[in-house]
Amino acid sequence: MAGLFKTTRRGAMAMGGALPLALGLPAHAQTAAPAQTAPAKPAGEAPVFVGRASTVQLGGFEVTTLLGGASMSDNPIGTFGLNAEPAAFESLSAENFIPADRSGSSFTPTLVRAADMLVLFDTGMVPANNAASLAQAGLTPEDVTHVVLTHMHPDHIGGLMDGETPAFPNAELILPRPENDYWAANPSEAYTARVLPLLDKARQIEGTEEILPGIRAEQAHGHTPGHTTYLLESDGQRLLITGDSFNHYVYSVQRPDWHVRFDVDKERGAATRQAVLARLAKEKIPFIGYHMPFPALGFIAPNGEGSFRFVPATYQFG
């Protein structure tokens, strides 16, 4: 999502990976880490972010979603329904048992492990949160061999750097060239601080090719000019990493025609959203969506003309 990440590292850790302050989120943004595992803290201090990781097997790939943080924001119609009628927005919210005046979001980088690679897709905003969730999977940031970006909004690139030090020191950075071209011409604070220091050694892709064995980039522009999804395929099994193709498990899935505040191109974003959802429903491909409820893994089913529904994964993956 768009916006500038302007909080301090210590403050960000306390928020547990809250959305950038420029998005207008309340100061009480919370993490989704299990409270019972957090050590006791003195009164007035935020709990330590202990991290969460959830792993499934996809053929020869081990796929792990990592909780990078979570937040709550007000006025969801102003984010997920710019062209929606207020009554329709309230009705859809009520039908899905969620309030129409606030919305929650998770931030979920994805880790793909094979014999000779450990690939991280997107990086959240808080390096310490990533390290905590990696630790839950028995890993460290130094173990990551590749970092792949879907796009360059702050909540996807903020974890690339820990201060002035690369957060994943042994990883090759892979990013879509059309996305970099856009932000190079329209630099955000996050792009300048997090991507530029790593750009000289990064591998830029067009977004229509196999980038690593069993991992294919596919252009899904609209949310940003270079937004890219990634199809995993191993031993005949497939999974699509959808990034921010659709940002909310109800509003953007059931009403993909509603404009999203953070889509750079609103019309193209809606068209891409519709196309990605239709493909997932038709081909019955599981997917991981960056802002879906953690562990962010599930399926898309038809829900009438131009509408779909999110089906969270349960025990489909042995």
KARAMO-V663399 format. One record per backbone hydrogen bond with DSSP energy under -1.0 kcal/mol. CO is the residue of the C=O (numbers start at 1). NH is the residue of the N-H. E is the energy in kcal/mol with one decimal. If there is no record, write none. Layout:
CO|NH|E / CO|NH|E
//
This chain:
8|12|-2.6 / 9|13|-2.2 / 10|14|-1.8 / 11|15|-1.7 / 12|17|-1.7 / 20|23|-2.0 / 21|24|-2.1 / 26|29|-1.2 / 34|37|-1.5 / 35|38|-1.2 / 42|45|-2.0 / 52|67|-2.2 / 54|65|-2.7 / 56|63|-2.7 / 58|61|-2.6 / 61|58|-3.1 / 62|113|-2.8 / 63|56|-2.6 / 64|111|-3.5 / 65|54|-2.0 / 69|107|-2.0 / 71|105|-2.3 / 73|103|-2.5 / 75|78|-1.3 / 76|79|-1.5 / 76|80|-3.4 / 77|81|-1.3 / 79|261|-3.1 / 81|84|-1.7 / 85|89|-2.4 / 86|90|-2.6 / 87|91|-2.2 / 88|92|-2.5 / 89|93|-2.1 / 90|94|-2.4 / 91|95|-2.5 / 92|96|-1.1 / 93|98|-2.3 / 94|97|-1.5 / 101|75|-1.3 / 103|73|-2.7 / 105|71|-2.3 / 107|68|-3.5 / 109|66|-2.7 / 110|121|-3.4 / 111|64|-3.2 / 112|119|-3.0 / 113|62|-2.4 / 117|114|-2.6 / 118|145|-2.3 / 118|146|-1.6 / 119|112|-2.9 / 120|148|-3.2 / 121|110|-1.6 / 124|159|-1.6 / 126|130|-1.9 / 127|131|-2.5 / 128|132|-2.0 / 129|133|-2.3 / 130|134|-2.9 / 131|135|-2.2 / 132|136|-1.3 / 134|139|-2.5 / 135|138|-1.6 / 140|143|-1.8 / 141|144|-1.1 / 145|172|-2.5 / 146|120|-2.9 / 147|174|-3.2 / 148|122|-2.5 / 150|228|-2.0 / 153|156|-2.4 / 153|157|-1.0 / 154|158|-2.1 / 156|123|-2.2 / 157|160|-2.1 / 160|167|-2.9 / 162|165|-1.4 / 165|162|-3.7 / 168|171|-1.9 / 172|147|-2.8 / 173|203|-3.2 / 174|149|-2.1 / 175|205|-2.5 / 176|180|-2.2 / 177|181|-2.8 / 178|182|-1.6 / 179|183|-2.1 / 180|184|-2.6 / 181|185|-1.4 / 182|186|-1.4 / 188|192|-2.3 / 189|193|-2.2 / 190|194|-2.8 / 191|195|-1.7 / 191|196|-2.1 / 195|198|-2.0 / 196|199|-1.0 / 199|202|-1.2 / 203|175|-2.3 / 205|177|-4.3 / 209|217|-3.2 / 212|215|-2.7 / 214|233|-2.3 / 215|211|-2.2 / 215|212|-1.3 / 216|231|-2.9 / 218|229|-2.8 / 222|265|-2.3 / 223|264|-2.5 / 224|222|-2.2 / 224|227|-1.3 / 227|220|-2.6 / 229|218|-2.6 / 230|241|-3.2 / 231|216|-2.5 / 232|239|-1.8 / 234|237|-2.2 / 237|234|-2.4 / 239|232|-3.5 / 240|288|-2.0 / 241|230|-2.0 / 242|245|-2.0 / 243|290|-1.3 / 250|254|-3.2 / 251|255|-1.6 / 253|308|-1.1 / 255|258|-1.9 / 259|82|-2.1 / 260|263|-1.7 / 265|269|-2.8 / 266|270|-2.0 / 267|271|-2.2 / 268|272|-2.8 / 269|273|-2.4 / 270|274|-2.3 / 271|275|-2.2 / 272|276|-2.9 / 273|277|-2.4 / 274|278|-2.5 / 275|279|-2.1 / 276|280|-2.4 / 277|281|-2.4 / 278|282|-2.5 / 279|283|-3.0 / 280|284|-1.1 / 286|240|-2.3 / 287|298|-2.1 / 288|242|-2.1 / 289|292|-1.7 / 290|108|-1.3 / 293|296|-2.8 / 296|289|-1.8 / 297|313|-2.3 / 298|287|-2.4 / 299|311|-2.9 / 301|309|-2.2 / 304|307|-1.9 / 307|303|-2.3 / 309|301|-2.4 / 311|299|-2.4
//
